[in-house]
Amino acid sequence: MIRIPAFILIMILLSPVTLLGSIGYLLKLFAFNRSKGISGTAYEPYLGRMLMHDTGVRNDMAGRKLISTLPAMNAFIWMLLAGPTILAARVCGYLPSGLRYPAPRRAGVSAVLSLRTEMFDTTLNESLESVEQVVILGAGWDTRAYALPQNSNHRVFEVDAPATQKAKRAALSKAGIDSSHVTFVATDFNQQPWLETLQAHGFDPAIPTYILWEGVTMYLDQEAVADSLHSLTTLAEGSVIAFDFFSEELVKAKGPFFLIGRLITLSFGLIYGEHIIWGFPMRIKAGESMVEYLSKQGLALSQFEVLGSISKGKAPVYGFALAEKKPRKP
Ligand SMILES: C[S@@+](CC[C@H](N)C(=O)[O-])C[C@H]1O[C@@H](n2cnc3c(N)ncnc32)[C@H](O)[C@@H]1O
């Protein structure tokens, strides 16, 4: 029982170190990242995964190598930023449930990064046997393409905005990570249907495909989200798309989210210059609404989970889903 207070004490005592790390990260972010139009929000899930790697709960060797080569990070800043948590976890043999992987379901919203990472890991791994192509939309600093099983013959595509993708390719190369099996496709989801661009780069819609769309829908307009989902209907049977989303109530700062919603959208805008604009309405029967929404795009819902309160008058904060092409009627 002493482990929890000891963990908290170490975190408090070393908080000036974490603060220095945060300042270093923000300075690099503004000097070398934002100024070049490279995504800053891509660091949020990535740094969460790196914490999982360095606390020993989830392996991500390729991601770890990128720490030294991504524009807004380096080994020293990472040590300041994450060192206190890693040290506290090692000394105390304890991790708060929100930082564990897999995280217990009861951790709820506090474990959003871990639970979402687990959902995308699991659906990808489970799909590998039945699909031949993997597409990572809005890949950011995701490294799943570099951790596929050795015998994998999957065709792999990473799609992202041009500046972010250019920075990733440079970081991969500097880190000595082999990316020769990955086809990189640069596009803007809000401007152009990504499927067209993908096909121009050798993507075959007739081959069953797993599409990983993590942490992206919130930055897109509603047409781009709907069109992207609808794209799946033109792909081979057995194709699936895994995606996550904020609740519209949070994004629009409605009701109980009046303050927190504003805080999140404002801070993302100020720090990263990226705007959270799309959310899925979840106050009333989120699951049924999602089935109906996906059906309009020609898809069927095969997995759905929300985080946050679903009691009366409240709305979940966040959710993730796996969708597939609606099976053809016999
Ligand atoms: C929060 S990051 C998520 C990165 C990665 N999927 C992950 O979870 O680690 C959002 C990603 O979406 C990309 N993105 C956002 N809006 C985009 C757009 N309109 N067109 C292309 N990419 C976009 C960003 O460049 C960034 O890589």
The ligand as an SDF file (V2000), in Angstrom:
LIG
                    3D

 27 29  0  0  0  0  0  0  0  0999 V2000
   -3.1990   13.1450  -33.3670 C   0  0  0  0  0  0  0  0  0  0  0  0
   -2.2510   12.7290  -34.7650 S   0  0  0  0  0  0  0  0  0  0  0  0
   -2.4600   10.9670  -34.7580 C   0  0  0  0  0  0  0  0  0  0  0  0
   -1.2640   10.2730  -35.3210 C   0  0  0  0  0  0  0  0  0  0  0  0
   -1.3040    8.7450  -35.2620 C   0  0  0  0  0  0  0  0  0  0  0  0
   -2.4450    8.2150  -35.9510 N   0  0  0  0  0  0  0  0  0  0  0  0
   -1.2650    8.2560  -33.8440 C   0  0  0  0  0  0  0  0  0  0  0  0
   -2.3200    7.9430  -33.2840 O   0  0  0  0  0  0  0  0  0  0  0  0
   -0.1780    8.2100  -33.3030 O   0  0  0  0  0  0  0  0  0  0  0  0
   -3.2120   13.2540  -36.1400 C   0  0  0  0  0  0  0  0  0  0  0  0
   -2.5950   12.8980  -37.4650 C   0  0  0  0  0  0  0  0  0  0  0  0
   -3.5530   13.1850  -38.4940 O   0  0  0  0  0  0  0  0  0  0  0  0
   -2.9350   13.9240  -39.5210 C   0  0  0  0  0  0  0  0  0  0  0  0
   -3.9590   14.8160  -40.1030 N   0  0  0  0  0  0  0  0  0  0  0  0
   -4.7840   15.6480  -39.4410 C   0  0  0  0  0  0  0  0  0  0  0  0
   -5.5500   16.3280  -40.3200 N   0  0  0  0  0  0  0  0  0  0  0  0
   -5.1920   15.8940  -41.5590 C   0  0  0  0  0  0  0  0  0  0  0  0
   -5.6250   16.2020  -42.8710 C   0  0  0  0  0  0  0  0  0  0  0  0
   -6.5820   17.1150  -43.1010 N   0  0  0  0  0  0  0  0  0  0  0  0
   -5.0350   15.5760  -43.9250 N   0  0  0  0  0  0  0  0  0  0  0  0
   -4.0470   14.6400  -43.7110 C   0  0  0  0  0  0  0  0  0  0  0  0
   -3.6050   14.3020  -42.4630 N   0  0  0  0  0  0  0  0  0  0  0  0
   -4.1710   14.9200  -41.4030 C   0  0  0  0  0  0  0  0  0  0  0  0
   -1.8300   14.7030  -38.8490 C   0  0  0  0  0  0  0  0  0  0  0  0
   -0.8210   15.0750  -39.7770 O   0  0  0  0  0  0  0  0  0  0  0  0
   -1.3490   13.7030  -37.8020 C   0  0  0  0  0  0  0  0  0  0  0  0
   -0.3630   12.8560  -38.3090 O   0  0  0  0  0  0  0  0  0  0  0  0
  1  2  1  0
  2  3  1  0
  2 10  1  0
  3  4  1  0
  4  5  1  0
  5  6  1  0
  5  7  1  0
  7  8  2  0
  7  9  1  0
 10 11  1  0
 11 12  1  0
 11 26  1  0
 12 13  1  0
 13 14  1  0
 13 24  1  0
 14 15  1  0
 14 23  1  0
 15 16  2  0
 16 17  1  0
 17 18  1  0
 17 23  2  0
 18 19  1  0
 18 20  2  0
 20 21  1  0
 21 22  2  0
 22 23  1  0
 24 25  1  0
 24 26  1  0
 26 27  1  0
M  CHG  2   2   1   9  -1
M  END
$$$$
